[in-house]
Amino acid sequence: MTKALDFTSGYDSRRPPMMGHNAVATSQPLAAQAGMKMLQLGGNAVDAAIATAMALTVVEPTGNGIGSDAFAIVWDGKKLHGLNASGRSPASWHADLFTGKTAVPEIGWDAVTVPGAVSGWVALAERFGTLPLTTLAQPAIDYARNGFPVSPLIGHLWQRGYNKLKDQPGFSACFAPEGRAPRVGEIFRNPAQANSLELIAKTNGEAFYRGELAQKIAAFAKEHGAHLSAEDLANHRVDWVELLSRDFAGGSVQELPPNGQGIATLIALGILEQCGIEKYHPDSVQSLHLSIEAMKLALADLDRYVADEEHMEFAAKELLSDHYLKSRAALIDHDFASDFVYGSPTQSGTVYLSAADSSGMMISFIQSNFMGFGSGIVVPDTGISLQNRGCGFVLDPKHPNALAGSKRPFHTIIPGFAMDGNGQPLMSFGVMGGPMQAQGHMQMALRIMLHGQNPQAAIDAPRWRVVQGREVIVESTFDRNTIAALRERGHQIVVEDPLQDYNFGGAQVIYRMPEGHYVAATESRKDGQALVS
């Protein structure tokens, strides 16, 4: 049995957890309102998620866009479904294109892979939706055409993106039409994006992959000597996938299989169970020490083995066997930090949203351009910003994640889901922020599932992030005595302000109570909002 939630504990926050029979939680209030509107129109949780996702491409362009990738986990009321809507590299890509470089570029056309988010919206709508895509797109279209006020955090990130990407093809014309980033509180309009969303909705995505928008994307790529082609777009497909699962704290945690990093969460949780993590308070030095060490082991395996699942050296589930996790846990010194390398399991940056409805349907959904605005490439007269997921490849030809044509790169964005011990949904959850995501999932599972903290308390609790070696970044709200104790154990602690450095990601959780209603919570550090009805 999972623990009953404790609503008496909490951390510094201005927000209580929200409760209701329907819920939408995401990183931007206007997008959350778009999702809630679909529920009020009689739509279900998936309808709400699609409307929210489309709106996020407009009101939070600093984290995602029409040219993003997407992933989802859906509870349809009877079973779980996993969706991988990430795109592949252009078919003509090969390692020799980057001869002389140590890594794939982070910006420009050489970072662009086929965008998959649009196909994810369509696939979800076709399989689970009840409202027309034209209805789901309308709030996003309205925000783009009529404008929306730029919120404080997004305004700050917009300026950062402008400073970095203003000279990339199409960027400034779309996102800085006045020759500067929009100011906080200023109304920003993107009529070209409104037209593209309208076309996508009317054609059920066909315009984006085989029609008018596809031709514009391919023509702009050709104009700049890039490899992305109309054929690459037309050949794109989504995959419905079987989830990876790990029993934990009387329930189970569900993650999508590679090419994403969700398996690292499951590896770390499995290691921690071997270490007796349940004996320690989540804010204790011992719990933090063991959690950091377990995540370091998980990330070592992630870095070495995880790639497009079709190109991995062995089945991903091999990394989750009890025997292997026990052997990895044995490497942890319970009193001092260690440096770890990957094991041998065989013998030879982003926006997140969650929605749930009164029928019991729940969805965990994430989409991202990767690094802020992504590649910086924006297709003229479309409002389509293209992701930079190509930089997820490595240039070592012997690595499973080596760059190649028509291949999915390693991905950071992951939706999370958890089930209770009776096979019923417990929560959909996600933590944004590049390499923070698997680490954040683990921290959410520990606090909510193992220790019974309510979702808002778990989100507000100070987070940490392993960087490399023994370096760990912690939020400035961490207890000073705890920081000193971790340093005594050999951890190289770097303290950062979560409101300034953005290294800890936003988070959203929708938790299903035994009676069937929901508790929704979202990041108090960011602009996010949870709505219930």
NULO-810679 format. One record per residue (C-alpha): residue number from 1; x, y, z. Coordinates in nm, 2 decimals. Example, Ala and Ser with C-alpha at 12.3 -4.5 7.8 and 13.67 -1.06 7.14 Angstrom:
BEGIN
{atom 1; {1.23; -0.45; 0.78}}
{atom 2; {1.37; -0.11; 0.71}}
***
This chain:
BEGIN
{atom 1; {0.00; 0.00; 0.00}}
{atom 2; {0.13; 0.35; -0.08}}
{atom 3; {0.13; 0.60; 0.20}}
{atom 4; {-0.17; 0.83; 0.27}}
{atom 5; {-0.08; 1.19; 0.19}}
{atom 6; {0.03; 1.43; 0.46}}
{atom 7; {-0.13; 1.77; 0.41}}
{atom 8; {0.02; 1.92; 0.73}}
{atom 9; {0.38; 1.93; 0.61}}
{atom 10; {0.52; 2.16; 0.35}}
{atom 11; {0.81; 2.39; 0.24}}
{atom 12; {0.83; 2.76; 0.15}}
{atom 13; {0.55; 2.81; -0.09}}
{atom 14; {0.26; 3.04; -0.16}}
{atom 15; {0.04; 2.76; -0.30}}
{atom 16; {-0.18; 2.50; -0.15}}
{atom 17; {-0.25; 2.18; -0.35}}
{atom 18; {-0.57; 2.20; -0.56}}
{atom 19; {-0.84; 1.94; -0.54}}
{atom 20; {-1.13; 1.85; -0.78}}
{atom 21; {-1.28; 1.59; -1.00}}
{atom 22; {-1.10; 1.72; -1.31}}
{atom 23; {-0.76; 1.87; -1.32}}
{atom 24; {-0.50; 2.03; -1.56}}
{atom 25; {-0.15; 2.13; -1.44}}
{atom 26; {0.12; 2.29; -1.65}}
{atom 27; {0.38; 2.56; -1.66}}
{atom 28; {0.18; 2.85; -1.80}}
{atom 29; {-0.16; 2.97; -1.67}}
{atom 30; {-0.31; 3.06; -2.01}}
{atom 31; {-0.23; 2.71; -2.14}}
{atom 32; {-0.38; 2.55; -1.84}}
{atom 33; {-0.70; 2.75; -1.90}}
{atom 34; {-0.71; 2.62; -2.26}}
{atom 35; {-0.71; 2.26; -2.13}}
{atom 36; {-0.97; 2.33; -1.87}}
{atom 37; {-1.19; 2.49; -2.14}}
{atom 38; {-1.19; 2.15; -2.33}}
{atom 39; {-1.31; 1.97; -2.02}}
{atom 40; {-1.59; 2.23; -1.97}}
{atom 41; {-1.69; 2.17; -2.34}}
{atom 42; {-1.74; 1.80; -2.26}}
{atom 43; {-1.39; 1.68; -2.37}}
{atom 44; {-1.18; 1.43; -2.18}}
{atom 45; {-0.83; 1.45; -2.03}}
{atom 46; {-0.66; 1.38; -2.36}}
{atom 47; {-0.85; 1.66; -2.53}}
{atom 48; {-0.74; 1.89; -2.25}}
{atom 49; {-0.38; 1.78; -2.28}}
{atom 50; {-0.37; 1.84; -2.66}}
{atom 51; {-0.53; 2.19; -2.62}}
{atom 52; {-0.28; 2.27; -2.35}}
{atom 53; {0.01; 2.15; -2.55}}
{atom 54; {-0.09; 2.35; -2.85}}
{atom 55; {-0.14; 2.66; -2.64}}
{atom 56; {0.20; 2.61; -2.48}}
{atom 57; {0.37; 2.64; -2.82}}
{atom 58; {0.23; 3.00; -2.84}}
{atom 59; {0.25; 3.13; -2.48}}
{atom 60; {0.58; 2.96; -2.38}}
{atom 61; {0.79; 2.96; -2.69}}
{atom 62; {1.10; 2.97; -2.47}}
{atom 63; {1.06; 2.60; -2.41}}
{atom 64; {0.87; 2.45; -2.70}}
{atom 65; {0.71; 2.51; -3.03}}
{atom 66; {0.53; 2.35; -3.33}}
{atom 67; {0.87; 2.21; -3.43}}
{atom 68; {0.91; 2.02; -3.10}}
{atom 69; {0.91; 1.65; -3.01}}
{atom 70; {0.67; 1.50; -2.77}}
{atom 71; {0.61; 1.19; -2.55}}
{atom 72; {0.30; 1.08; -2.35}}
{atom 73; {0.17; 0.82; -2.11}}
{atom 74; {-0.21; 0.77; -2.11}}
{atom 75; {-0.43; 0.58; -1.86}}
{atom 76; {-0.75; 0.52; -2.06}}
{atom 77; {-0.94; 0.39; -1.76}}
{atom 78; {-0.83; 0.03; -1.81}}
{atom 79; {-0.47; 0.02; -1.91}}
{atom 80; {-0.16; 0.24; -1.98}}
{atom 81; {-0.04; 0.34; -2.32}}
{atom 82; {0.30; 0.49; -2.41}}
{atom 83; {0.36; 0.72; -2.70}}
{atom 84; {0.69; 0.81; -2.86}}
{atom 85; {0.64; 1.11; -3.09}}
{atom 86; {1.00; 1.20; -3.12}}
{atom 87; {1.15; 1.26; -3.47}}
{atom 88; {1.45; 1.10; -3.64}}
{atom 89; {1.76; 1.26; -3.80}}
{atom 90; {1.75; 1.35; -4.17}}
{atom 91; {1.81; 1.03; -4.38}}
{atom 92; {2.12; 1.18; -4.54}}
{atom 93; {2.30; 1.25; -4.21}}
{atom 94; {2.63; 1.07; -4.15}}
{atom 95; {2.91; 1.12; -3.91}}
{atom 96; {3.15; 1.25; -4.18}}
{atom 97; {2.94; 1.57; -4.19}}
{atom 98; {3.09; 1.67; -3.85}}
{atom 99; {3.45; 1.57; -3.92}}
{atom 100; {3.68; 1.78; -3.70}}
{atom 101; {3.41; 1.86; -3.45}}
{atom 102; {3.39; 1.71; -3.10}}
{atom 103; {3.01; 1.73; -3.08}}
{atom 104; {2.70; 1.79; -3.29}}
{atom 105; {2.63; 2.17; -3.30}}
{atom 106; {2.37; 2.30; -3.05}}
{atom 107; {2.22; 2.57; -3.28}}
{atom 108; {2.16; 2.61; -3.65}}
{atom 109; {2.04; 2.37; -3.92}}
{atom 110; {2.30; 2.10; -3.82}}
{atom 111; {2.11; 2.05; -3.49}}
{atom 112; {1.76; 2.00; -3.65}}
{atom 113; {1.58; 1.67; -3.66}}
{atom 114; {1.23; 1.59; -3.78}}
{atom 115; {0.97; 1.75; -3.54}}
{atom 116; {0.73; 1.50; -3.39}}
{atom 117; {0.50; 1.70; -3.16}}
{atom 118; {0.24; 1.76; -3.43}}
{atom 119; {0.22; 1.39; -3.50}}
{atom 120; {0.18; 1.33; -3.12}}
{atom 121; {-0.12; 1.56; -3.10}}
{atom 122; {-0.28; 1.39; -3.40}}
{atom 123; {-0.21; 1.04; -3.27}}
{atom 124; {-0.36; 1.11; -2.93}}
{atom 125; {-0.66; 1.28; -3.08}}
{atom 126; {-0.73; 0.99; -3.31}}
{atom 127; {-0.70; 0.72; -3.05}}
{atom 128; {-0.85; 0.89; -2.74}}
{atom 129; {-0.99; 1.23; -2.82}}
{atom 130; {-1.36; 1.32; -2.84}}
{atom 131; {-1.34; 1.68; -2.97}}
{atom 132; {-1.23; 1.79; -3.32}}
{atom 133; {-0.87; 1.90; -3.35}}
{atom 134; {-1.00; 2.23; -3.48}}
{atom 135; {-1.18; 2.28; -3.15}}
{atom 136; {-0.87; 2.18; -2.95}}
{atom 137; {-0.65; 2.42; -3.14}}
{atom 138; {-0.88; 2.72; -3.11}}
{atom 139; {-0.74; 2.86; -2.78}}
{atom 140; {-0.38; 2.84; -2.92}}
{atom 141; {-0.49; 3.01; -3.24}}
{atom 142; {-0.66; 3.29; -3.04}}
{atom 143; {-0.35; 3.35; -2.83}}
{atom 144; {-0.13; 3.36; -3.13}}
{atom 145; {-0.36; 3.58; -3.34}}
{atom 146; {-0.49; 3.82; -3.07}}
{atom 147; {-0.19; 3.82; -2.85}}
{atom 148; {-0.10; 3.73; -2.49}}
{atom 149; {0.09; 3.91; -2.21}}
{atom 150; {0.45; 3.79; -2.17}}
{atom 151; {0.49; 3.67; -1.81}}
{atom 152; {0.80; 3.75; -1.60}}
{atom 153; {0.99; 3.42; -1.62}}
{atom 154; {0.92; 3.37; -1.99}}
{atom 155; {1.02; 3.73; -2.06}}
{atom 156; {1.35; 3.67; -1.89}}
{atom 157; {1.41; 3.35; -2.08}}
{atom 158; {1.30; 3.52; -2.41}}
{atom 159; {1.58; 3.78; -2.36}}
{atom 160; {1.83; 3.50; -2.30}}
{atom 161; {1.72; 3.32; -2.62}}
{atom 162; {1.73; 3.64; -2.82}}
{atom 163; {2.08; 3.72; -2.71}}
{atom 164; {2.19; 3.37; -2.82}}
{atom 165; {1.99; 3.31; -3.14}}
{atom 166; {1.90; 3.65; -3.29}}
{atom 167; {2.12; 3.59; -3.59}}
{atom 168; {1.98; 3.24; -3.67}}
{atom 169; {1.77; 3.22; -3.99}}
{atom 170; {1.41; 3.34; -3.93}}
{atom 171; {1.45; 3.39; -3.55}}
{atom 172; {1.43; 3.76; -3.51}}
{atom 173; {1.17; 3.81; -3.77}}
{atom 174; {0.94; 3.59; -3.57}}
{atom 175; {1.03; 3.63; -3.21}}
{atom 176; {1.18; 3.98; -3.21}}
{atom 177; {0.99; 4.18; -3.47}}
{atom 178; {1.07; 4.51; -3.30}}
{atom 179; {1.44; 4.43; -3.31}}
{atom 180; {1.44; 4.32; -2.94}}
{atom 181; {1.28; 4.05; -2.72}}
{atom 182; {0.93; 4.14; -2.60}}
{atom 183; {0.93; 4.30; -2.25}}
{atom 184; {0.75; 4.15; -1.95}}
{atom 185; {0.38; 4.24; -1.96}}
{atom 186; {0.39; 4.33; -2.33}}
{atom 187; {0.13; 4.18; -2.56}}
{atom 188; {0.30; 3.95; -2.82}}
{atom 189; {0.12; 3.84; -3.13}}
{atom 190; {0.23; 3.57; -3.37}}
{atom 191; {-0.02; 3.57; -3.66}}
{atom 192; {0.19; 3.33; -3.88}}
{atom 193; {0.18; 3.07; -3.60}}
{atom 194; {-0.19; 3.12; -3.57}}
{atom 195; {-0.22; 3.04; -3.95}}
{atom 196; {0.00; 2.73; -3.91}}
{atom 197; {-0.20; 2.59; -3.62}}
{atom 198; {-0.52; 2.65; -3.81}}
{atom 199; {-0.38; 2.46; -4.11}}
{atom 200; {-0.25; 2.18; -3.89}}
{atom 201; {-0.59; 2.14; -3.72}}
{atom 202; {-0.79; 2.15; -4.05}}
{atom 203; {-0.58; 1.89; -4.22}}
{atom 204; {-0.53; 1.67; -3.91}}
{atom 205; {-0.15; 1.73; -3.93}}
{atom 206; {-0.11; 1.64; -4.30}}
{atom 207; {-0.01; 2.00; -4.39}}
{atom 208; {0.28; 1.97; -4.15}}
{atom 209; {0.42; 1.64; -4.28}}
{atom 210; {0.31; 1.62; -4.64}}
{atom 211; {0.15; 1.95; -4.74}}
{atom 212; {0.19; 2.32; -4.75}}
{atom 213; {0.39; 2.36; -4.43}}
{atom 214; {0.62; 2.06; -4.51}}
{atom 215; {0.71; 2.22; -4.84}}
{atom 216; {0.79; 2.55; -4.66}}
{atom 217; {1.01; 2.37; -4.41}}
{atom 218; {1.19; 2.17; -4.68}}
{atom 219; {1.24; 2.47; -4.91}}
{atom 220; {1.39; 2.68; -4.62}}
{atom 221; {1.63; 2.39; -4.54}}
{atom 222; {1.74; 2.36; -4.90}}
{atom 223; {1.79; 2.74; -4.92}}
{atom 224; {2.04; 2.71; -4.64}}
{atom 225; {2.21; 2.39; -4.76}}
{atom 226; {2.06; 2.18; -4.48}}
{atom 227; {1.97; 1.81; -4.51}}
{atom 228; {1.62; 1.80; -4.37}}
{atom 229; {1.39; 1.71; -4.67}}
{atom 230; {1.03; 1.68; -4.76}}
{atom 231; {1.09; 1.30; -4.77}}
{atom 232; {1.22; 1.31; -4.41}}
{atom 233; {0.90; 1.48; -4.30}}
{atom 234; {0.67; 1.25; -4.50}}
{atom 235; {0.84; 0.94; -4.36}}
{atom 236; {0.80; 1.04; -4.00}}
{atom 237; {0.59; 0.81; -3.78}}
{atom 238; {0.50; 0.79; -3.41}}
{atom 239; {0.53; 0.47; -3.21}}
{atom 240; {0.30; 0.33; -2.94}}
{atom 241; {0.54; 0.16; -2.70}}
{atom 242; {0.53; -0.08; -2.40}}
{atom 243; {0.63; 0.10; -2.08}}
{atom 244; {0.91; 0.01; -1.85}}
{atom 245; {0.81; -0.04; -1.49}}
{atom 246; {0.97; -0.08; -1.15}}
{atom 247; {0.78; -0.18; -0.83}}
{atom 248; {0.84; 0.08; -0.56}}
{atom 249; {0.69; 0.17; -0.22}}
{atom 250; {0.39; -0.05; -0.26}}
{atom 251; {0.31; 0.07; -0.61}}
{atom 252; {0.51; 0.10; -0.93}}
{atom 253; {0.67; 0.38; -1.14}}
{atom 254; {0.62; 0.38; -1.51}}
{atom 255; {0.86; 0.53; -1.77}}
{atom 256; {0.88; 0.52; -2.15}}
{atom 257; {1.16; 0.31; -2.29}}
{atom 258; {1.46; 0.46; -2.47}}
{atom 259; {1.54; 0.68; -2.66}}
{atom 260; {1.45; 0.88; -2.34}}
{atom 261; {1.62; 0.89; -2.00}}
{atom 262; {1.33; 0.77; -1.79}}
{atom 263; {1.51; 0.44; -1.73}}
{atom 264; {1.76; 0.62; -1.51}}
{atom 265; {1.47; 0.70; -1.27}}
{atom 266; {1.39; 0.33; -1.24}}
{atom 267; {1.75; 0.22; -1.21}}
{atom 268; {1.80; 0.47; -0.92}}
{atom 269; {1.48; 0.37; -0.74}}
{atom 270; {1.58; 0.00; -0.77}}
{atom 271; {1.92; 0.07; -0.63}}
{atom 272; {1.78; 0.27; -0.34}}
{atom 273; {1.54; -0.01; -0.24}}
{atom 274; {1.85; -0.23; -0.21}}
{atom 275; {2.00; 0.03; 0.02}}
{atom 276; {1.71; 0.05; 0.26}}
{atom 277; {1.62; 0.40; 0.17}}
{atom 278; {1.28; 0.37; 0.35}}
{atom 279; {1.45; 0.40; 0.69}}
{atom 280; {1.55; 0.76; 0.64}}
{atom 281; {1.36; 1.09; 0.63}}
{atom 282; {1.37; 1.24; 0.28}}
{atom 283; {1.56; 1.55; 0.40}}
{atom 284; {1.81; 1.36; 0.61}}
{atom 285; {2.18; 1.36; 0.52}}
{atom 286; {2.18; 0.98; 0.48}}
{atom 287; {1.88; 0.98; 0.24}}
{atom 288; {2.02; 1.26; 0.03}}
{atom 289; {2.37; 1.09; 0.02}}
{atom 290; {2.22; 0.75; -0.09}}
{atom 291; {1.99; 0.92; -0.34}}
{atom 292; {2.28; 1.11; -0.50}}
{atom 293; {2.50; 0.80; -0.52}}
{atom 294; {2.22; 0.59; -0.67}}
{atom 295; {2.15; 0.86; -0.93}}
{atom 296; {2.52; 0.88; -1.02}}
{atom 297; {2.52; 0.50; -1.09}}
{atom 298; {2.21; 0.53; -1.30}}
{atom 299; {2.34; 0.82; -1.50}}
{atom 300; {2.67; 0.63; -1.57}}
{atom 301; {2.46; 0.35; -1.73}}
{atom 302; {2.24; 0.60; -1.91}}
{atom 303; {2.54; 0.78; -2.07}}
{atom 304; {2.70; 0.45; -2.18}}
{atom 305; {2.40; 0.24; -2.30}}
{atom 306; {2.09; 0.44; -2.38}}
{atom 307; {2.00; 0.53; -2.74}}
{atom 308; {1.73; 0.48; -3.00}}
{atom 309; {1.60; 0.15; -2.88}}
{atom 310; {1.65; -0.01; -3.22}}
{atom 311; {2.02; 0.06; -3.18}}
{atom 312; {2.09; -0.04; -2.82}}
{atom 313; {2.33; -0.33; -2.75}}
{atom 314; {2.07; -0.52; -2.54}}
{atom 315; {1.71; -0.48; -2.42}}
{atom 316; {1.67; -0.19; -2.19}}
{atom 317; {1.50; -0.40; -1.93}}
{atom 318; {1.83; -0.58; -1.86}}
{atom 319; {1.94; -0.26; -1.67}}
{atom 320; {1.64; -0.32; -1.44}}
{atom 321; {1.70; -0.68; -1.33}}
{atom 322; {1.71; -0.73; -0.95}}
{atom 323; {2.05; -0.91; -0.98}}
{atom 324; {2.21; -0.62; -1.16}}
{atom 325; {2.06; -0.35; -0.94}}
{atom 326; {2.18; -0.54; -0.63}}
{atom 327; {2.53; -0.55; -0.77}}
{atom 328; {2.52; -0.17; -0.85}}
{atom 329; {2.39; -0.09; -0.50}}
{atom 330; {2.68; -0.28; -0.35}}
{atom 331; {2.92; -0.02; -0.49}}
{atom 332; {2.78; 0.26; -0.28}}
{atom 333; {2.98; 0.36; 0.02}}
{atom 334; {2.71; 0.46; 0.28}}
{atom 335; {2.94; 0.72; 0.44}}
{atom 336; {3.13; 0.88; 0.15}}
{atom 337; {3.08; 1.00; -0.21}}
{atom 338; {3.23; 0.79; -0.49}}
{atom 339; {3.31; 0.82; -0.86}}
{atom 340; {3.13; 0.56; -1.06}}
{atom 341; {3.16; 0.41; -1.41}}
{atom 342; {2.89; 0.22; -1.60}}
{atom 343; {2.82; -0.14; -1.52}}
{atom 344; {2.78; -0.46; -1.73}}
{atom 345; {2.41; -0.58; -1.71}}
{atom 346; {2.48; -0.87; -1.95}}
{atom 347; {2.74; -1.14; -1.93}}
{atom 348; {2.93; -1.12; -2.26}}
{atom 349; {1.55; 2.16; -2.09}}
{atom 350; {1.09; 2.18; -2.21}}
{atom 351; {0.72; 2.20; -2.10}}
{atom 352; {0.53; 1.94; -1.91}}
{atom 353; {0.16; 1.90; -1.86}}
{atom 354; {-0.08; 1.66; -1.69}}
{atom 355; {-0.45; 1.63; -1.71}}
{atom 356; {-0.72; 1.41; -1.55}}
{atom 357; {-1.09; 1.39; -1.58}}
{atom 358; {-1.39; 1.26; -1.38}}
{atom 359; {-1.41; 0.94; -1.58}}
{atom 360; {-1.07; 0.84; -1.45}}
{atom 361; {-0.87; 0.91; -1.76}}
{atom 362; {-0.52; 1.06; -1.69}}
{atom 363; {-0.24; 1.17; -1.92}}
{atom 364; {0.12; 1.26; -1.86}}
{atom 365; {0.26; 1.47; -2.16}}
{atom 366; {0.58; 1.65; -2.24}}
{atom 367; {0.71; 1.84; -2.54}}
{atom 368; {1.02; 2.04; -2.60}}
{atom 369; {1.25; 2.22; -2.84}}
{atom 370; {1.53; 2.11; -2.61}}
{atom 371; {1.75; 2.41; -2.53}}
{atom 372; {1.51; 2.70; -2.49}}
{atom 373; {1.40; 2.80; -2.84}}
{atom 374; {1.59; 2.50; -2.98}}
{atom 375; {1.80; 2.54; -3.29}}
{atom 376; {1.71; 2.90; -3.34}}
{atom 377; {1.58; 2.82; -3.69}}
{atom 378; {1.23; 2.96; -3.76}}
{atom 379; {1.06; 2.89; -4.09}}
{atom 380; {0.95; 3.22; -4.24}}
{atom 381; {0.58; 3.31; -4.24}}
{atom 382; {0.49; 3.00; -4.03}}
{atom 383; {0.59; 3.07; -3.67}}
{atom 384; {0.75; 2.72; -3.67}}
{atom 385; {1.06; 2.71; -3.45}}
{atom 386; {1.27; 2.40; -3.50}}
{atom 387; {1.42; 2.19; -3.22}}
{atom 388; {1.79; 2.11; -3.17}}
{atom 389; {1.76; 1.75; -3.07}}
{atom 390; {2.03; 1.65; -3.32}}
{atom 391; {2.29; 1.76; -3.05}}
{atom 392; {2.17; 1.46; -2.85}}
{atom 393; {2.38; 1.23; -3.07}}
{atom 394; {2.75; 1.15; -3.00}}
{atom 395; {3.02; 1.14; -3.26}}
{atom 396; {3.19; 0.82; -3.13}}
{atom 397; {3.10; 0.57; -3.41}}
{atom 398; {3.12; 0.28; -3.16}}
{atom 399; {2.86; 0.43; -2.92}}
{atom 400; {2.49; 0.31; -2.95}}
{atom 401; {2.39; 0.67; -2.97}}
{atom 402; {2.63; 0.75; -3.25}}
{atom 403; {2.50; 0.99; -3.52}}
{atom 404; {2.34; 0.83; -3.82}}
{atom 405; {2.06; 0.89; -4.07}}
{atom 406; {1.70; 0.82; -3.99}}
{atom 407; {1.78; 0.76; -3.62}}
{atom 408; {1.63; 0.90; -3.31}}
{atom 409; {1.88; 1.08; -3.08}}
{atom 410; {1.90; 1.03; -2.71}}
{atom 411; {1.63; 1.23; -2.55}}
{atom 412; {1.60; 1.42; -2.22}}
{atom 413; {1.22; 1.48; -2.20}}
{atom 414; {1.02; 1.21; -2.02}}
{atom 415; {0.66; 1.20; -1.88}}
{atom 416; {0.62; 1.01; -1.56}}
{atom 417; {0.34; 0.79; -1.42}}
{atom 418; {0.28; 0.58; -1.11}}
{atom 419; {0.04; 0.31; -1.02}}
{atom 420; {-0.08; 0.20; -0.68}}
{atom 421; {-0.05; -0.16; -0.54}}
{atom 422; {-0.40; -0.25; -0.68}}
{atom 423; {-0.31; -0.17; -1.04}}
{atom 424; {-0.49; 0.16; -1.04}}
{atom 425; {-0.35; 0.50; -1.14}}
{atom 426; {-0.18; 0.69; -0.86}}
{atom 427; {-0.03; 1.00; -1.03}}
{atom 428; {0.09; 1.15; -1.35}}
{atom 429; {0.39; 1.37; -1.30}}
{atom 430; {0.68; 1.54; -1.46}}
{atom 431; {0.99; 1.75; -1.39}}
{atom 432; {1.13; 1.98; -1.66}}
{atom 433; {1.49; 2.08; -1.72}}
{atom 434; {1.71; 1.86; -1.94}}
{atom 435; {1.93; 1.63; -1.73}}
{atom 436; {1.72; 1.72; -1.42}}
{atom 437; {1.42; 1.52; -1.54}}
{atom 438; {1.51; 1.16; -1.44}}
{atom 439; {1.66; 1.30; -1.12}}
{atom 440; {1.35; 1.50; -1.05}}
{atom 441; {1.12; 1.20; -1.12}}
{atom 442; {1.32; 1.00; -0.86}}
{atom 443; {1.29; 1.28; -0.60}}
{atom 444; {0.91; 1.31; -0.66}}
{atom 445; {0.87; 0.93; -0.62}}
{atom 446; {1.06; 0.92; -0.30}}
{atom 447; {0.87; 1.21; -0.14}}
{atom 448; {0.52; 1.12; -0.25}}
{atom 449; {0.52; 0.74; -0.28}}
{atom 450; {0.76; 0.64; -0.01}}
{atom 451; {0.71; 0.92; 0.24}}
{atom 452; {0.36; 1.03; 0.17}}
{atom 453; {0.43; 1.40; 0.12}}
{atom 454; {0.15; 1.58; -0.06}}
{atom 455; {0.23; 1.68; -0.42}}
{atom 456; {0.27; 2.05; -0.35}}
{atom 457; {0.51; 1.98; -0.06}}
{atom 458; {0.71; 1.74; -0.28}}
{atom 459; {0.73; 2.00; -0.55}}
{atom 460; {0.83; 2.28; -0.31}}
{atom 461; {1.10; 2.08; -0.14}}
{atom 462; {1.45; 2.18; -0.23}}
{atom 463; {1.59; 1.98; -0.51}}
{atom 464; {1.94; 1.87; -0.61}}
{atom 465; {2.10; 1.77; -0.94}}
{atom 466; {2.41; 1.56; -1.01}}
{atom 467; {2.63; 1.72; -1.26}}
{atom 468; {2.94; 1.51; -1.31}}
{atom 469; {3.19; 1.33; -1.09}}
{atom 470; {3.11; 1.43; -0.74}}
{atom 471; {2.97; 1.77; -0.83}}
{atom 472; {2.61; 1.82; -0.71}}
{atom 473; {2.41; 2.14; -0.75}}
{atom 474; {2.16; 2.21; -0.47}}
{atom 475; {1.90; 2.48; -0.43}}
{atom 476; {1.98; 2.78; -0.21}}
{atom 477; {1.69; 2.68; 0.02}}
{atom 478; {1.88; 2.37; 0.13}}
{atom 479; {1.96; 2.36; 0.51}}
{atom 480; {2.31; 2.49; 0.57}}
{atom 481; {2.39; 2.21; 0.81}}
{atom 482; {2.28; 1.95; 0.56}}
{atom 483; {2.51; 2.11; 0.29}}
{atom 484; {2.80; 2.11; 0.53}}
{atom 485; {2.74; 1.74; 0.62}}
{atom 486; {2.72; 1.64; 0.25}}
{atom 487; {3.05; 1.82; 0.19}}
{atom 488; {3.21; 1.63; 0.47}}
{atom 489; {3.11; 1.31; 0.29}}
{atom 490; {3.30; 1.41; -0.02}}
{atom 491; {3.02; 1.57; -0.23}}
{atom 492; {3.13; 1.88; -0.42}}
{atom 493; {2.83; 2.10; -0.34}}
{atom 494; {2.74; 2.40; -0.56}}
{atom 495; {2.46; 2.62; -0.42}}
{atom 496; {2.24; 2.80; -0.68}}
{atom 497; {1.93; 3.02; -0.66}}
{atom 498; {1.64; 2.83; -0.83}}
{atom 499; {1.48; 3.16; -0.94}}
{atom 500; {1.80; 3.27; -1.12}}
{atom 501; {1.98; 2.97; -1.25}}
{atom 502; {1.69; 2.74; -1.36}}
{atom 503; {1.89; 2.42; -1.31}}
{atom 504; {1.62; 2.24; -1.12}}
{atom 505; {1.33; 2.24; -1.36}}
{atom 506; {0.96; 2.31; -1.31}}
{atom 507; {0.73; 2.03; -1.19}}
{atom 508; {0.37; 1.93; -1.21}}
{atom 509; {0.18; 1.64; -1.04}}
{atom 510; {-0.18; 1.52; -1.05}}
{atom 511; {-0.24; 1.26; -0.78}}
{atom 512; {-0.55; 1.04; -0.77}}
{atom 513; {-0.71; 1.00; -0.43}}
{atom 514; {-0.86; 0.66; -0.34}}
{atom 515; {-1.21; 0.81; -0.37}}
{atom 516; {-1.14; 0.90; -0.73}}
{atom 517; {-1.09; 1.28; -0.72}}
{atom 518; {-0.75; 1.45; -0.78}}
{atom 519; {-0.49; 1.66; -0.60}}
{atom 520; {-0.31; 1.88; -0.84}}
{atom 521; {0.01; 2.08; -0.78}}
{atom 522; {0.25; 2.28; -0.99}}
{atom 523; {0.58; 2.47; -0.95}}
{atom 524; {0.56; 2.76; -0.72}}
{atom 525; {0.91; 2.87; -0.83}}
{atom 526; {0.78; 2.92; -1.19}}
{atom 527; {0.47; 3.06; -1.37}}
{atom 528; {0.28; 2.73; -1.36}}
{atom 529; {-0.08; 2.68; -1.26}}
{atom 530; {-0.30; 2.39; -1.16}}
{atom 531; {-0.67; 2.42; -1.24}}
{atom 532; {-0.94; 2.19; -1.10}}
{atom 533; {-1.32; 2.16; -1.13}}
***
